[in-house]
Amino acid sequence: MEGIDQAVQYLRAGEVVGVPTDTVYGVAADPHHPAAVAALFILKGRRDTKPIGLLVADVEVALAMVALPLYAVEWTRVYWPGSLTLVAKSNSTLPEGVGDRRRRSVGVRVPDHPVTLSLLQAFGPLAVTSANLAGGPETLDESAARITFGDRVPFYLRGTCPGATASTVVDVTRHRPRILRAGPIDLGLR
């Protein structure tokens, strides 16, 4: 797929890369590269108290990284790949800036976008956040993201985001799931 090899090179060098997803356009970094993750916060003007989640290539990768209760495993079978982010307990120490280290939790999602899935398969899990300034409107393609960030992001993968809405985010760290952000998937939770 066009641009994947270049994107991987930038990520390995600790750079931020623009990525299309099934929801909104995002900016991605190697979650194990502290300066790259810090760059995501700086780019967006985002408070460092608002954790960044992970995009992964498939359910198996997610299950190796986080502990999901049985009901959430069932959701992965129905809604992944797709626009459902699950905030779960991490199975390992989280890199600085990724997830909530105090709670040992992180949001994970398998996106339903061929470009992003190809990148995840080639590189591995990525720390990803929406490509917009904190509190600003989300972008839906690389052109809009480039207008927002310009050359501060050295490489943008081409693609549009058909969902046009940020993912549904559900905390599954406790006995009862809790909606953290409403989105395109309605799980019937209140």
N, C-alpha and C positions, 0 to 999 in steps of 0.2 A: 504494500500500500504506500502511496506517495507520501514522503516526508517522515515516515516512522523511524528509519535509520538515523536521520538527522536529529530528530527529537530525542532519541535515546542518547546520542552523543552529547547533546546539550545537558540532558539530565545527569549523565555521568560526570559532567564537568561542574555540577553544582548550580546549574542555571535553572531558571523558571521557564516553562514552556506553556503556550496557550493550547487548550484542548477542547474540541467540541464534545458534548455529551448528549444524552437523550433528553436532558432537562434544560440546562442553560450552559452557555459557554463558560469554561473554567480556566484557571491557571494552576499548573501542577509543578510539583517539586519532588525530589528524592526525599522520602520521609526520614532517611538516616543521615541526611546532610544538613546539619544544624543551620548553616548560613543560608542554604536554599529555603528552608522552612521559614526562617526569620524574614527572608525577602518577601514571602507571601504576605506576611503581616504588614510589612513596610509598604508594599505596593498598594494594598487596599486601604491603608490607614486604619487597620483593624486592631482593636484592643487585644492584648495578648491573653486576656482572660476568656476569650471566645475560641474554643478549641477548633482545630482543623481536622477533618476526617480523612478517611482513606477510600480510594477506589481500588477495587481488586478485580482480577480477571474472571473468577468463578467462585462458586459456593465453597468448594474444597479449600481454596486459599483463605477465604473468610473464616471457615471453621478452624483452621490451623492458627489463626490470629486471635480470635475472640471466642468466648463461651456463650453460646446461644441456648436459651431454654427451648424445650421441644416445640412450643407453639411458634416461636420465631423461626426455627428450622423449617417448619411447615410453610411459613410465609415465604421463605427463600425459594421454596419449590414452586410457589405460585407466582411470586412477584419479581424474581430475579431471573435474568437481567431485567432491570427496570428502575422505576423512580421511588424506591423505598430505601431509606437509610436507617440502619439499626444501630443504636448506641448500646454497646455491650461491654462486658468486662473483658479487659485485655488478658491474653494468655502469657504475655511477656512485658518487660519494661518498655514503656512508650518513649519514643524519641522526644526531645524537648520541642514543645509547640504543637505536637500531634496529640489529639485527644486530651483528656483530663487526667494528668498524672496523679493528682491527689485522689481522685475516685478510681483510678486505674481503669478508665473506660475510654472507648473510642467509637466514633461512627464509622460504619463500613457499608459499602454499597457496590453492587455489580451493575455498571451502566449498560444500557441497551443501545449502544452506538458502535458501529463497526470500526471506526477510526480509533476510538478510545480503547476498545477491546483489543485491537491489534497492538497498540502501544503498551497496554498492561501485560499482554502475553510476551512482548519483546523485552520489557524492562522489569516488570514486577509491580507490586503495590505502589501507589502514588498518593502523596498528600495533595489534596485538591480542594480548592474553594472557588466560588463563583468569580468571574472576571469583571468585577465592578468595584468602584470605591465603596467603602463601608457605608451602608444606608442608601446608596444610589441604585438606579435601575440596573437590572441584570442585562448582560449582553447575550445575543443569540447567534453570533458568528464571529469569525476572526476579524472581519473588517471593523465591527463595533468595538471589539476588545482592543484592537490596535489604536482606535481613536482614544480610548480610555488610557491605555498604558504606553503606547508608542514603542520606542526602542528600549524601554526599561524591561520589556520582555523580549529576549533576543530571537525567539522563534515561535511562530504560530502555526499549528496544524490547521489546514483548511477544513471547513465543514460547518453545517448549520445544526441547530438544536431544535428538533421537531416538537419537543414537549413544551418549551417556552415557559415552564413553571418549575421552580425549585422543588426538589424531592420532598416527600413526606418523611419526617424524622420521628422515630419512635424510640423511647428509652426502654430497653428490655433488661436492665440491670437488676430490677426488683421482681417480686412475685407477680405484680400486675404491670402490664405495659402502660406507658404514658406517652401521649402525643406531645412532642416538643415543638413541632412545626407542621401545620396542616399543609397538605399538598395534593397532588393528583390521585393518590391512592387512599381510598376510604376504607379503613379496617373496621369500622363500626365502633371505634373506641370513643368514649366520652370522658 
